[in-house]
Amino acid sequence: MTTEIARVQGAIDSAGERARSLQTVYVYQAPVRLWHWVNALLIVALCVTGYLIGSPPPSVPGEASASFQMGYIRFIHFASGQTLIVFFILRAYWAIVGNKYSKQLFYMPITNRTWWWGMIYEFKWYAFLVKDPKKYIGHNPLAHVAMFTFMLFMIFMMCSGMALYAEGQGIDSWQYKMFGFMFWIFPNSQDLHTVHHLGMWAIVVFVIVHIYAAVREDILSRQSMISSIISGERLFRDDLPD
């Protein structure tokens, strides 16, 4: 087996180019990958329906009961939000029982000097101020900060969304008893509506930056990004030494 691997790694193609060594590390376990893609679909559904709730489409002719247009939009929004919460809880559970990379989104090693150095270096890398990228098996330090912050922001969006939903359910509902504390922070319900709606646009901006960063890293760095969240394996691309 070792001889076979050495023969493959030392292979030369028809143009005389030496084959590259390819090393893979299993990073993202199946539950993490499932959560990522379900989360992505739910966020799309929430942003589209959230926009339509804030800026309703023109009314349709006829009796409202015959179309129930806004009712369907609100139902999709509420169902997607509650499903998002369920998967978030499952994701938090997997951070406890999963591998070490599944825990990254829920903590930051702020006492680690190397981590801080890596974050500064990654900022320079994304700003095109340094030439060579660093290799990381999990999230790089700057992406680590971004994802951790996003998770905190998602907790706020889930709590504020459930608080607004609780208004319709009444102050005696379990939703209001669990999430009514949001109205201590925002005594004016309309303020909470506004902040929750602005949060939707913050998520849209984050998604755009997230996709850009993933595609950019897949092209410019020496490691796979997009395929990793599909297969679970991170591929490191390095030329063999002469």
N, C-alpha and C positions, 0 to 999 in steps of 0.2 A: 504493500500500500504506500509506504513512504517513497519507494522508488518511482511508483506511478505518479504520485503528486509532484515529485521533483521533475519528472519528465514533462508533465503538463505545464508547470510553472516556467520551465525553461524553453518552452516551445517558441518557435519563430514562425510568423505567418508568411504568406506568399510575397509580401512586400519587404520581408526582412526585418519587420518590427518584432521586438521581443514582447512576449505576453506579459501581462501585469499580474502580480500576486494579488489575490482577492481574499480578504479576511472578513468573516461575518460574525457578529455577536447577537445573540437572541436578547432583545431589549424589551419590546412591548408584548406582553402576554395577551392571550386572546380576549379576556375580559376588558383590558385597557383599550384594545383596538375596537372592540364592539362599542364600548362607551363613547369613544372618540367620534365614530361615524354616526351613531344614534344622536349624540349631542349635536353634531353638525346639522343633521336634518331637522331636529327640533328647534334649533336656533333660527334656521331659515324660516320655518313655519311661524315662529313667534315674531320675528322681525316683520314679515309680510303682513300677518294679521294685526300686529301691533300698529303698524303704519296705517292700515285701513280703519282701525278703531279710532285712531287720532285724527285721521283725515278721511272720513267716510266717503264711499263712492256715491254717485248720484242715486237717488231713490228710483226704484223700479215701479212701473205702473201696476195698478190693481191692488187688491187687498194684501196687507202685510203678511197675513197668515198663509197666503198662497206662495210666497217666495221665501220669507224668513231669512233674507240675505244677511243682515247683520247678526242674526242669531247664529247662523252657521259660522260666521267669521269669529264671533266671540267664543263659540264652543271649541273651535280648533285651537284658539289661543289658550283657553283655560285648560283644555286637555293636554296640549303640548307642554304648558308650564308645569302642570302636576306630574307629567311623565318625566320632565327634566329633573324635578326634585327627587323622584324615586331613583333615577339613574345616578344622580349625584350622591345619594346615600350609599348606593351599591358601590360607587367608585371610591368613596371614603372607606368603606369596609375593605375593598381590595387593597387599598394603600396599607392596611394593617397586615393582611395575609399574603399579599403578592411579593414579587421580588423587589430589590432595593430601588429599581428605577421607577416603580409604580408609586413610590413615596415622595418623589421630587416635587410634585405639585402642591404638597401640603406643608412644606417647611422650607426655610432658607438657612444655609449654614453661615450665618452672619459673623461668626467668630473665626471663620477660616480665612486667613490672609490670602492663601492661594486662590480661593474662590473670588475674592474681591479683585485680585490682579487679573484673573480671567475675565471678569465682567468688564473691566476697563479695556482689556485687549479686544474683546468681542465688539465693544462699542466702536473702537477704532476700525475693526474689520468691516463692520456694517457701513461705516462712514467712508470706506475706501482709503483709509489712512495707513494701512499696513498691507503688505503684499501677500503673506502666507496665512492661511487659516489654521486654527488649532483643531485637533480631533477630540471629540467627546463621545463617549458611549451613550450617555443619556442626553438630557438637555444641556446646552452650553450655559454658562452662568447668566448671560444677559437674557436668554430665552427662559431660563429658570425664573428670573425675577418677573418677566412679563406674564408667564403662565400662573405663577403664584398670585400675582396681583389680580389677574383675570378671575381666578377662582374666588378670591375674596369679593370681587365685584359681582360675580354671579350669585353669591350668597345674599348680597344686598338686593339684587334684582328679584330673586326668588322670594325673599321675605316681603319686599314691597309689593310684589305682584299678588302674593297670598293675602296681604293686608287689604289691598283694593278689592280683591275677590270677596273677602270677608264682609265688606260693606253691604254687599247684596244678600249675603247669607244671614246677616243680623248679628247683634252684639251677644246673643246667647249661643252662637255657633262655636264649634271647636276651632274653626279657622280664626275667628276673632279673638278667642281666648289665647291662642298660640302666637298670633302675629299682630294683634292689636297694639303691641308696644311700638309699632312703627308710627302710630298716631301720637305717641308721646314725643317722638322726635319731630314729626311734621303734624302739628295740631290741625292745620288747614289741609283737608283732604285733597284739594286741588293742587297744592304744592307737591304732595306725594305723587299725584298723577303726572305732573309736569316733570319731576325728577325721574320718574320711572320711564317716561317717554323719551327724555333726553338720554337716559341710559341705553335705550335701544340704538340710538345713533352712535354712542360710544362703542357698542358691540360691533356695529357695522364697520367702523374704522378699524377696530382690532382685527376683525376677520380679514379685511383687505391687507393689513400689514402682516398678519400671520401667514396668509397664502403667499404673499410676495417673499417673505423671509424663507419659507420652505422651498419655494422654487429657486430662489437665488442660491441657497446653500446646496441644493441638489446639483446646480450647474457649476458653481465656482469652488465649492469646497471638495475635500477628498473623501466625502462620506455621503451615503444615501440619506434622503429625508422622506420624500413622499412615499416611496416603495416600502420604507420601514414601518409605516403605520398601517400598511396593508399586509405585509408578510410577517412583521414582528422583528425581522432581522435587520440590523444596521450593517451596511456594506462599506468597508474601507478600501479605497482605491489608491494604491501606491505602486509606483514603478519598482521593479526589481533592480537592485544595484547591479552594475556591470561586473 
